[in-house]
Amino acid sequence: MLTPLKAKSEGKLAKQICRVVLDHFDKQYSKELGDSWNTVRNVLISPSLWQYAILFNRFNYPFELEKDLLLKGYHTLFQGSLPSYPTSVKCYLSRTPNRMPSERHQLGHLKKYYLLNAASLFPVLALELRHGESVLDLCAAPGGKSVALLQCACPGYLHCNEYDSLRVRWLRKTLESFIPPPLINVIKVSELDGREMGDAQPETFDKVLVDAPCSNDRSWLFSSDSEKAAHRIHQRNNLPVLQVELLRSAIRALRPGGLLVYSTCTLSKAENQCVISEILNSSSNMAPVDISGITRTCSQDFTFFPTDQECSLLVIPDKAKAWGPMYIAKLKKIMSTGK
């Protein structure tokens, strides 16, 4: 059933929170996150506390908007906190919850900015994309991370894959809205089952991003159909199996020496740390890459929860730092050594 509890919001009628999902999350996350769950919970059920970062499109740079945001007290994300941060990436955020209006899609006109959860830049930046590299975005829709990747560098080849046909249309529209025609030519969009990509294109890519299907905590809390929500929760235990299969396919598609980044937008340990542990324990050709230093350098804008893995981070929503949930893990494919 849907609880009469309304999300803490302002203005228009607040969304209703799905009680069956909230009860499930309360039971699971109070165990996994301890006292931190109370704060995370309050942010997740309160859209009025949510924040939206503004990622500028370097292919149609909004100079006037930049001046306006600076006057309003916005600041750039990751400035000085990440040594390898690409200078071509400009993402602005405010410490107060507010949201810029989204730009409408206009054929032939590139949008100037993309609204996103600032934590979703972590998996993109962790890939360390360089000009000319071949990169695979295995579960690419709706396309925000592909757009962000193209703000970092110009790849020699970007393969955006999405299995769901409806989401593929969304992905194509996003790319058309942000990327100029010359660069579109180095992008391929496919509708392959991600679990088959490794066999279809073995050892093809320098970098692979697996932003996996997961228990999307924010959206699940506002499920309008309680029967579907109950079914989702019942099926939730199957997600780690799919996630491991996607990662194994990604590993096959990755060249030796290449980097693999796995991400989800859930707090669930079963879909995060346990999936990566399974991959590391069963894949002798994959090694963890230490990214734990980010929790120190980026603590001003983000709140992190310990994962007990040096190769992973978990961003949790906090008051005035309402980013996440976002789990990120970074692995490297080991070069084979000849006998």
BELURKA-V290351 format. One record per backbone hydrogen bond with DSSP energy under -1.0 kcal/mol. CO is the residue of the C=O (numbers start at 1). NH is the residue of the N-H. E is the energy in kcal/mol with one decimal. If there is no record, write none. Layout:
CO:NH:E  CO:NH:E
//
This chain:
5:17:-1.4  7:9:-1.1  8:48:-1.9  15:7:-2.4  17:3:-1.3  18:22:-2.4  19:23:-2.9  20:24:-1.4  21:25:-2.8  22:26:-2.8  23:27:-2.0  24:28:-2.3  25:29:-3.0  26:30:-1.3  28:32:-2.0  29:33:-2.9  33:36:-1.5  34:37:-1.5  36:40:-2.3  37:41:-3.3  38:42:-1.9  39:43:-1.8  40:44:-2.6  41:45:-2.1  43:46:-1.5  45:8:-1.5  46:49:-2.7  47:50:-1.0  53:116:-1.9  54:92:-2.6  55:114:-2.5  57:60:-1.9  61:63:-1.5  62:66:-2.2  63:67:-1.8  64:68:-2.0  65:69:-2.7  66:70:-2.2  67:71:-1.8  68:72:-1.4  69:74:-2.6  70:73:-1.2  75:93:-2.4  78:81:-1.2  78:82:-1.2  82:85:-1.9  86:89:-1.5  90:56:-2.8  91:77:-3.1  92:54:-3.0  93:75:-2.5  106:109:-2.3  112:57:-2.7  114:55:-2.8  116:53:-2.9  117:120:-2.5  118:121:-1.7  119:122:-1.4  121:125:-2.8  122:126:-2.5  125:128:-1.4  130:133:-1.8  133:156:-1.6  133:157:-1.5  134:206:-2.1  134:207:-1.8  135:159:-2.8  136:209:-3.1  137:161:-2.8  140:143:-1.4  143:147:-2.4  144:148:-2.2  145:149:-2.3  146:150:-1.8  149:153:-1.5  154:132:-2.6  157:135:-2.9  158:188:-2.7  159:137:-3.0  160:190:-2.2  161:140:-3.2  164:168:-1.7  165:169:-1.3  166:170:-1.3  167:171:-2.5  168:172:-2.7  169:173:-2.1  170:174:-2.2  171:175:-2.4  172:176:-2.4  173:177:-1.6  175:179:-2.5  177:111:-3.8  180:183:-1.0  180:184:-1.8  181:185:-1.1  183:186:-1.8  184:187:-1.7  186:158:-2.8  188:160:-3.3  190:162:-2.2  193:196:-2.9  196:200:-2.0  197:201:-2.9  205:255:-3.1  206:259:-1.7  207:136:-2.2  208:261:-2.5  209:138:-2.4  210:212:-1.4  210:263:-2.5  214:216:-1.5  215:217:-1.4  216:220:-3.0  217:221:-1.6  219:222:-1.3  220:223:-1.7  221:18:-3.0  225:229:-2.2  226:230:-2.3  227:231:-2.0  228:232:-2.6  229:233:-2.2  230:234:-2.0  231:235:-2.2  235:238:-2.1  236:239:-1.4  238:242:-1.6  239:243:-2.8  240:244:-2.4  241:245:-2.0  242:246:-2.5  243:247:-2.2  244:248:-2.4  245:249:-1.9  246:250:-2.4  247:251:-2.4  248:252:-1.6  249:253:-1.7  252:203:-3.2  253:204:-1.7  253:205:-2.5  255:258:-2.4  258:333:-2.6  259:208:-2.2  260:331:-3.0  261:210:-3.1  262:329:-2.4  263:212:-1.4  264:327:-2.3  269:274:-2.4  272:276:-2.0  273:277:-2.7  274:278:-2.0  275:279:-2.0  276:280:-2.7  277:281:-2.3  278:282:-1.3  279:283:-1.3  283:286:-1.5  285:334:-3.1  287:332:-2.8  291:294:-1.6  292:295:-1.3  293:296:-1.1  293:297:-2.0  294:298:-2.3  298:302:-1.5  303:316:-2.6  309:312:-1.4  310:291:-2.8  311:330:-2.4  313:328:-2.2  314:305:-2.5  315:326:-1.6  318:321:-1.7  321:318:-1.6  326:315:-3.1  327:264:-1.6  328:313:-2.4  329:262:-2.6  330:289:-2.3  331:260:-2.9  332:287:-2.8  333:257:-2.4
//
